[in-house]
Amino acid sequence: MAEDMKQAALDYHENPVPGKLSVTITKPTETARDLSLAYSPGVAEPCREIAKDPENAYRYTGKGNLVAVISDGSAILGLGNLGPLASKPVMEGKGLLFKRFAGINSVDVEVESESPQAFIDTVARIANTYGGINLEDIKAPECFEIERQLIERCSIPVFHDDQHGTAIVTAAGLLNALELQGKDIAEAKIVCLGAGAAATACMKLIIACGAQRDNIFVLDRKGVIHSGRDDLNQFKAMFAIDTDKRTLDDAIDGADVFIGVSGPDLLSGDQLSKMAANPVVFACSNPDPEISPELAHQTRTDLIMATGRSDYPNQVNNVLGFPFIFRGALDVRATQINEEMKVAAVHALKDLAKEEAPADVVAAYGGAALSFGKEYILPKPMDSRLLNVVSAAVAKAAVDSGVAQLPYPDFYPLESLDHFGA
């Protein structure tokens, strides 16, 4: 990052007050009567009602529109394990995005824990305070067990966004890119460089969307994950296939799709040139992709490319997913975010990209037309239609799959975030 941008980022976070979020009051507080209703003695009445029936917490408190963004700071963005407190700016940032795009209130919780089990126990004990939990920046493989146990122990949605948010947006963009390239996901040969949390979730979800496991080659630092290896944990072992391919150079030969969730400059131009005709390249390492778009387009004129960056077309950006996924889940009081809800979000994003972008979105992105094609396979984050389209699809999937505790909302389609006090 350029020095002026670094200083601008620090100034943004420090001024005019430190941090990116504040608490607002939603009730009158102008008179003595207001205060007696807000606190003592009036507050006793909702306390009694909640004690009679815990579901009344959704009626008398902000629980139903409150998400906790929780981290142990073990995998902060591309920075690694900097500890819980250093993750706080990121967690506040997620809170800002929840509020800005979906009207969801949030609180960030940074947990000092001596073990994954201690983290799980801490979060499980406080979970009832919230309507949902967004796990963030927790390293693999611990993140898999942490999420699994918390889903089992909590009666509210628990969602590790680094896994599933990335996977949902990637799968939506991939389906559109393959369609444009005239390819079927069921027949596509897919190479995934990286075997961490995001990679694992991406591969599992694209299999749910029609990819064939035998057509997927996943690579970690030691090369292709194959059935002859004896050094695989249970999460990598699910992608072990019977193959004589051992390196990225082997696997990329004739591949239709490359998905990178690893590190910068790991895919060479020579390797890209070995891919099949009309390839799809998702180079999502941030801030520096596995191959630069300039080199990729110089090497292949027939490719569709996506990155994690906002300064190139086709940004794979989690903000297209998590605010609206939680919005839909909260609106039907879902007990979890299941596979059906994730797939529904994939198809909602995929289909929205095929509609012409509204004028205000076009203006926000420089005035160039945004229509379905090689440089527009995903909607833009500023597209206000995401709130209705993705949230509604997720809410409907929750109802249809039996994890919703409320019916499909009669306030959909949403006119604005004012419905949620935003």
C-alpha positions as CSV (number, residue, x, y, z in Angstrom):
1,M,0.0,0.0,0.0
2,A,1.3,3.5,-0.9
3,E,2.4,5.6,2.0
4,D,-0.3,8.2,1.5
5,M,-3.0,5.4,1.5
6,K,-1.5,4.0,4.7
7,Q,-1.8,7.3,6.5
8,A,-5.2,7.9,5.1
9,A,-6.3,4.5,6.5
10,L,-4.9,5.4,9.9
11,D,-6.6,8.9,9.8
12,Y,-9.9,7.3,8.8
13,H,-9.9,5.0,11.8
14,E,-8.7,7.7,14.3
15,N,-10.7,10.7,13.3
16,P,-13.0,12.4,14.2
17,V,-13.4,9.7,16.9
18,P,-11.6,6.4,17.2
19,G,-13.2,3.4,15.6
20,K,-16.0,2.9,13.0
21,L,-19.1,2.2,15.1
22,S,-21.2,3.8,17.8
23,V,-24.3,2.9,19.9
24,T,-27.5,4.8,19.1
25,I,-30.6,5.1,21.3
26,T,-33.9,3.9,19.8
27,K,-36.4,5.1,22.4
28,P,-37.3,8.6,23.8
29,T,-35.1,9.7,26.8
30,E,-36.3,13.3,27.2
31,T,-38.4,13.0,30.4
32,A,-38.3,11.5,33.9
33,R,-41.0,9.1,32.7
34,D,-39.0,8.0,29.7
35,L,-36.1,7.1,32.0
36,S,-38.3,5.3,34.4
37,L,-39.6,3.2,31.5
38,A,-36.1,2.6,30.0
39,Y,-34.6,1.6,33.3
40,S,-35.9,1.3,36.9
41,P,-38.7,0.5,37.6
42,G,-40.1,0.0,34.1
43,V,-37.4,-2.4,32.9
44,A,-38.6,-5.0,35.3
45,E,-41.6,-5.8,33.2
46,P,-39.8,-7.1,30.1
47,C,-37.4,-8.9,32.4
48,R,-40.4,-10.8,33.9
49,E,-41.8,-11.6,30.5
50,I,-38.5,-13.0,29.2
51,A,-38.2,-15.1,32.3
52,K,-41.6,-16.6,31.6
53,D,-40.7,-17.2,27.9
54,P,-37.2,-16.7,26.5
55,E,-38.7,-16.0,23.1
56,N,-39.9,-12.7,24.5
57,A,-36.3,-11.5,24.2
58,Y,-37.0,-11.0,20.5
59,R,-40.0,-8.9,21.4
60,Y,-38.6,-6.7,24.1
61,T,-34.9,-6.4,23.2
62,G,-32.7,-5.9,20.2
63,K,-31.5,-9.6,20.1
64,G,-33.3,-10.4,16.9
65,N,-31.3,-7.8,14.9
66,L,-28.0,-8.2,16.6
67,V,-25.0,-10.2,15.3
68,A,-21.8,-10.8,17.2
69,V,-18.6,-10.7,15.1
70,I,-16.2,-12.9,16.9
71,S,-12.5,-13.7,16.4
72,D,-9.4,-15.0,18.1
73,G,-7.2,-13.0,15.7
74,S,-5.4,-16.1,14.4
75,A,-5.8,-15.4,10.7
76,I,-6.3,-11.7,10.2
77,L,-6.9,-10.9,6.5
78,G,-3.5,-11.6,4.9
79,L,-1.6,-10.6,8.0
80,G,-1.6,-13.9,9.9
81,N,-1.8,-14.5,13.6
82,L,-1.6,-11.0,15.2
83,G,-3.7,-11.9,18.2
84,P,-7.3,-11.0,19.2
85,L,-6.9,-7.3,19.9
86,A,-5.2,-6.6,16.5
87,S,-8.3,-8.1,14.8
88,K,-10.6,-5.5,16.3
89,P,-10.4,-3.0,13.4
90,V,-11.5,-5.9,11.0
91,M,-14.3,-6.9,13.3
92,E,-15.5,-3.3,13.6
93,G,-15.3,-3.2,9.8
94,K,-17.6,-6.2,9.5
95,G,-20.0,-4.4,11.8
96,L,-19.9,-1.3,9.6
97,L,-20.8,-3.5,6.6
98,F,-23.6,-5.3,8.4
99,K,-25.2,-1.9,9.3
100,R,-24.5,-0.2,6.0
101,F,-25.8,-2.9,3.7
102,A,-28.4,-4.8,5.8
103,G,-29.4,-2.6,8.7
104,I,-28.0,-5.2,11.1
105,N,-26.6,-4.1,14.5
106,S,-23.5,-5.8,15.6
107,V,-20.9,-6.0,18.4
108,D,-17.4,-7.2,17.9
109,V,-15.9,-9.7,20.4
110,E,-12.2,-10.5,20.5
111,V,-11.5,-13.6,22.5
112,E,-8.3,-14.4,24.3
113,S,-8.3,-18.2,24.5
114,E,-5.7,-20.8,25.4
115,S,-7.2,-23.4,23.1
116,P,-9.9,-23.9,20.4
117,Q,-12.1,-25.6,23.1
118,A,-11.7,-22.6,25.4
119,F,-12.8,-20.4,22.5
120,I,-15.8,-22.6,21.8
121,D,-16.9,-22.7,25.4
122,T,-16.5,-18.9,25.8
123,V,-18.6,-18.2,22.7
124,A,-21.2,-20.8,23.5
125,R,-21.7,-19.2,27.0
126,I,-22.5,-15.8,25.6
127,A,-24.3,-16.8,22.4
128,N,-27.8,-16.4,23.8
129,T,-27.2,-12.6,23.9
130,Y,-27.3,-12.4,20.1
131,G,-29.5,-13.2,17.1
132,G,-26.5,-14.6,15.2
133,I,-22.8,-15.2,15.3
134,N,-20.3,-14.3,12.5
135,L,-17.0,-16.0,13.1
136,E,-14.1,-14.3,11.5
137,D,-10.4,-14.6,10.9
138,I,-9.9,-17.9,12.7
139,K,-7.2,-20.1,11.2
140,A,-7.6,-23.6,9.7
141,P,-8.0,-26.4,10.6
142,E,-9.2,-25.2,14.0
143,C,-11.9,-23.1,12.4
144,F,-13.7,-26.2,11.1
145,E,-14.2,-27.8,14.6
146,I,-14.9,-24.4,16.2
147,E,-17.8,-23.8,13.8
148,R,-19.1,-27.4,13.9
149,Q,-19.3,-27.4,17.7
150,L,-20.8,-23.9,17.9
151,I,-23.5,-24.8,15.4
152,E,-24.4,-27.9,17.5
153,R,-24.4,-26.0,20.8
154,C,-26.1,-22.8,19.7
155,S,-29.8,-22.3,18.7
156,I,-28.9,-19.3,16.6
157,P,-27.1,-19.1,13.2
158,V,-23.4,-19.5,13.4
159,F,-21.5,-18.7,10.2
160,H,-17.8,-18.6,9.5
161,D,-17.7,-16.0,6.8
162,D,-14.1,-16.7,5.7
163,Q,-15.3,-20.1,4.7
164,H,-18.8,-19.8,3.5
165,G,-19.1,-16.1,2.4
166,T,-16.1,-16.6,0.1
167,A,-17.5,-19.9,-1.1
168,I,-20.9,-18.4,-1.9
169,V,-19.6,-15.5,-3.9
170,T,-17.0,-17.7,-5.7
171,A,-19.6,-20.3,-6.7
172,A,-22.0,-17.6,-8.0
173,G,-19.3,-16.0,-10.1
174,L,-18.0,-19.4,-11.3
175,L,-21.4,-20.6,-12.5
176,N,-21.8,-17.4,-14.5
177,A,-18.2,-17.5,-15.9
178,L,-18.6,-21.1,-17.0
179,E,-21.9,-20.3,-18.7
180,L,-20.3,-17.5,-20.6
181,Q,-17.4,-19.8,-21.6
182,G,-19.8,-22.4,-22.8
183,K,-18.9,-25.0,-20.2
184,D,-20.8,-27.2,-17.8
185,I,-19.7,-27.3,-14.2
186,A,-20.4,-31.0,-14.1
187,E,-17.7,-31.6,-16.7
188,A,-15.3,-28.8,-15.8
189,K,-11.8,-29.8,-14.6
190,I,-11.1,-27.5,-11.6
191,V,-7.7,-26.8,-9.9
192,C,-7.8,-25.2,-6.5
193,L,-4.5,-23.8,-5.2
194,G,-4.9,-23.6,-1.4
195,A,-6.4,-26.0,1.1
196,G,-7.3,-23.7,4.0
197,A,-10.7,-22.7,5.3
198,A,-11.8,-20.7,2.2
199,A,-10.6,-23.3,-0.2
200,T,-12.3,-26.2,1.6
201,A,-15.6,-24.3,1.8
202,C,-15.4,-23.3,-1.9
203,M,-14.8,-26.8,-3.1
204,K,-17.6,-28.2,-0.9
205,L,-20.1,-25.7,-2.2
206,I,-19.2,-26.0,-5.9
207,I,-19.7,-29.7,-5.5
208,A,-23.2,-28.9,-4.0
209,C,-23.7,-26.8,-7.2
210,G,-22.9,-29.6,-9.5
211,A,-19.1,-30.0,-9.8
212,Q,-17.8,-33.6,-9.8
213,R,-15.3,-34.4,-6.9
214,D,-13.2,-36.5,-9.3
215,N,-12.7,-33.4,-11.5
216,I,-11.3,-31.3,-8.7
217,F,-7.5,-31.1,-7.9
218,V,-6.7,-29.4,-4.6
219,L,-3.1,-28.4,-3.8
220,D,-1.5,-27.4,-0.5
221,R,2.1,-26.4,0.1
222,K,3.2,-30.0,-0.6
223,G,1.4,-30.3,-4.0
224,V,-1.6,-32.2,-5.2
225,I,-3.8,-33.8,-2.5
226,H,-3.9,-37.3,-3.7
227,S,-4.9,-40.7,-2.2
228,G,-1.3,-41.8,-1.8
229,R,-0.4,-39.2,0.8
230,D,-0.3,-40.1,4.5
231,D,0.0,-36.6,5.9
232,L,-3.5,-35.4,5.4
233,N,-5.9,-34.2,8.1
234,Q,-9.6,-35.1,7.8
235,F,-10.4,-31.9,6.1
236,K,-7.8,-32.3,3.3
237,A,-8.5,-36.0,3.0
238,M,-12.0,-35.4,1.7
239,F,-10.4,-34.0,-1.5
240,A,-7.8,-36.7,-2.0
241,I,-8.2,-38.3,-5.4
242,D,-6.5,-41.2,-7.2
243,T,-4.1,-39.4,-9.6
244,D,-0.5,-39.4,-10.7
245,K,-0.5,-35.6,-10.8
246,R,1.8,-34.1,-8.1
247,T,2.4,-30.5,-8.9
248,L,0.5,-27.4,-10.0
249,D,2.3,-27.7,-13.3
250,D,0.8,-31.2,-13.7
251,A,-2.7,-30.3,-12.5
252,I,-3.1,-27.1,-14.5
253,D,-2.5,-28.9,-17.9
254,G,-5.9,-28.9,-19.6
255,A,-7.8,-27.4,-16.7
256,D,-11.0,-25.4,-17.3
257,V,-10.9,-23.5,-14.0
258,F,-8.2,-22.2,-11.7
259,I,-9.3,-21.0,-8.2
260,G,-6.5,-19.5,-6.1
261,V,-6.9,-18.9,-2.4
262,S,-3.3,-19.1,-1.5
263,G,-0.6,-16.4,-2.1
264,P,0.8,-13.9,-4.6
265,D,2.4,-14.8,-7.9
266,L,2.0,-18.6,-7.6
267,L,0.5,-19.1,-11.1
268,S,2.9,-18.4,-13.9
269,G,2.0,-17.3,-17.4
270,D,3.4,-20.6,-18.8
271,Q,1.1,-22.5,-16.5
272,L,-1.9,-20.4,-17.5
273,S,-1.1,-21.1,-21.2
274,K,-1.5,-24.8,-20.5
275,M,-5.1,-24.5,-19.5
276,A,-7.9,-25.5,-21.7
277,A,-9.6,-23.2,-24.2
278,N,-11.7,-20.4,-22.7
279,P,-10.4,-20.8,-19.1
280,V,-11.8,-19.3,-16.0
281,V,-9.3,-17.9,-13.5
282,F,-10.2,-16.8,-10.0
283,A,-7.0,-15.4,-8.5
284,C,-8.3,-14.3,-5.1
285,S,-5.2,-13.9,-2.9
286,N,-5.3,-10.4,-1.4
287,P,-3.9,-7.8,-2.0
288,D,-1.7,-9.5,-4.6
289,P,-3.3,-12.3,-6.7
290,E,-1.8,-15.6,-7.7
291,I,-1.3,-14.0,-11.2
292,S,-1.7,-10.4,-12.1
293,P,-4.6,-9.5,-14.4
294,E,-2.2,-7.8,-16.7
295,L,-0.1,-10.9,-17.2
296,A,-3.1,-13.1,-17.4
297,H,-4.8,-11.1,-20.1
298,Q,-1.5,-10.7,-21.9
299,T,-1.1,-14.5,-21.9
300,R,-4.7,-15.5,-22.7
301,T,-7.2,-13.4,-24.6
302,D,-9.9,-16.1,-24.2
303,L,-10.1,-16.1,-20.4
304,I,-12.5,-14.8,-17.8
305,M,-10.7,-13.5,-14.7
306,A,-11.8,-12.5,-11.2
307,T,-9.7,-11.3,-8.2
308,G,-10.3,-10.2,-4.7
309,R,-9.5,-6.6,-5.6
310,S,-11.9,-3.7,-6.1
311,D,-9.7,-2.1,-8.8
312,Y,-10.3,-4.8,-11.3
313,P,-13.5,-6.2,-12.8
314,N,-15.2,-9.2,-11.2
315,Q,-14.3,-8.7,-7.6
316,V,-15.0,-11.7,-5.4
317,N,-16.1,-9.7,-2.4
318,N,-17.7,-11.3,0.7
319,V,-19.9,-8.2,1.2
320,L,-22.0,-9.5,-1.6
321,G,-23.0,-12.3,0.7
322,F,-22.8,-12.1,4.5
323,P,-25.0,-9.0,5.2
324,F,-27.9,-10.3,3.2
325,I,-27.4,-14.0,4.3
326,F,-27.7,-12.9,7.9
327,R,-30.6,-10.5,7.0
328,G,-32.6,-13.4,5.6
329,A,-31.7,-15.7,8.4
330,L,-32.7,-13.2,11.1
331,D,-35.9,-12.2,9.4
332,V,-37.3,-15.8,9.7
333,R,-35.4,-16.4,13.0
334,A,-33.5,-19.4,11.5
335,T,-31.7,-21.7,13.9
336,Q,-28.8,-22.2,11.5
337,I,-27.5,-21.3,8.1
338,N,-27.7,-24.6,6.2
339,E,-26.6,-25.8,2.8
340,E,-29.9,-25.0,1.2
341,M,-29.6,-21.4,2.3
342,K,-26.1,-21.1,1.0
343,V,-27.0,-22.6,-2.4
344,A,-30.0,-20.2,-2.5
345,A,-27.7,-17.3,-2.0
346,V,-25.4,-18.6,-4.8
347,H,-28.2,-18.7,-7.3
348,A,-29.7,-15.3,-6.2
349,L,-26.3,-13.6,-6.8
350,K,-25.8,-15.5,-10.1
351,D,-29.1,-14.4,-11.4
352,L,-28.9,-10.8,-10.3
353,A,-25.7,-10.4,-12.3
354,K,-27.7,-11.2,-15.5
355,E,-29.9,-8.1,-14.9
356,E,-28.9,-4.7,-16.1
357,A,-27.4,-2.7,-13.3
358,P,-29.5,0.4,-12.2
359,A,-28.3,3.9,-13.1
360,D,-27.1,4.7,-9.5
361,V,-24.9,1.7,-9.5
362,V,-23.4,2.5,-12.9
363,A,-22.7,6.0,-11.7
364,A,-21.0,4.7,-8.5
365,Y,-18.6,2.7,-10.6
366,G,-17.6,5.3,-13.1
367,G,-20.4,5.4,-15.6
368,A,-19.5,2.4,-17.7
369,A,-22.3,0.1,-18.6
370,L,-22.6,-2.9,-16.3
371,S,-24.2,-5.8,-18.2
372,F,-23.7,-9.6,-18.0
373,G,-20.4,-10.5,-19.7
374,K,-16.8,-11.4,-19.2
375,E,-16.1,-8.3,-17.0
376,Y,-19.4,-8.5,-15.1
377,I,-20.1,-11.9,-13.7
378,L,-21.1,-10.7,-10.2
379,P,-23.2,-7.8,-8.9
380,K,-21.5,-4.8,-7.4
381,P,-21.6,-4.3,-3.6
382,M,-23.4,-0.9,-4.0
383,D,-26.3,-2.6,-5.8
384,S,-29.3,-2.0,-3.5
385,R,-31.2,-4.9,-5.1
386,L,-28.9,-7.3,-3.2
387,L,-30.9,-6.6,0.0
388,N,-34.1,-7.9,-1.4
389,V,-32.9,-10.6,-3.8
390,V,-30.3,-12.4,-1.6
391,S,-32.1,-11.9,1.7
392,A,-35.4,-13.1,0.3
393,A,-33.8,-16.2,-1.3
394,V,-32.1,-17.1,2.0
395,A,-35.3,-16.5,4.0
396,K,-37.3,-18.7,1.7
397,A,-34.7,-21.5,1.7
398,A,-34.8,-21.4,5.5
399,V,-38.5,-21.7,5.6
400,D,-38.6,-24.5,2.9
401,S,-35.8,-26.5,4.6
402,G,-37.5,-26.3,8.0
403,V,-35.0,-24.3,10.0
404,A,-37.1,-21.1,10.2
405,Q,-39.1,-20.3,13.3
406,L,-41.1,-17.5,11.6
407,P,-43.0,-17.6,8.3
408,Y,-41.7,-15.9,5.2
409,P,-41.8,-12.1,6.0
410,D,-44.8,-10.1,4.7
411,F,-42.5,-7.0,4.6
412,Y,-40.5,-8.4,1.6
413,P,-39.7,-6.9,-0.8
414,L,-38.1,-4.3,1.5
415,E,-38.6,-0.7,0.7
416,S,-35.5,0.4,2.6
417,L,-33.4,-0.3,5.7
418,D,-35.7,2.0,7.7
419,H,-37.7,-1.1,8.6
420,F,-34.9,-2.2,10.9
421,G,-34.2,1.2,12.4
422,A,-31.3,1.9,10.2
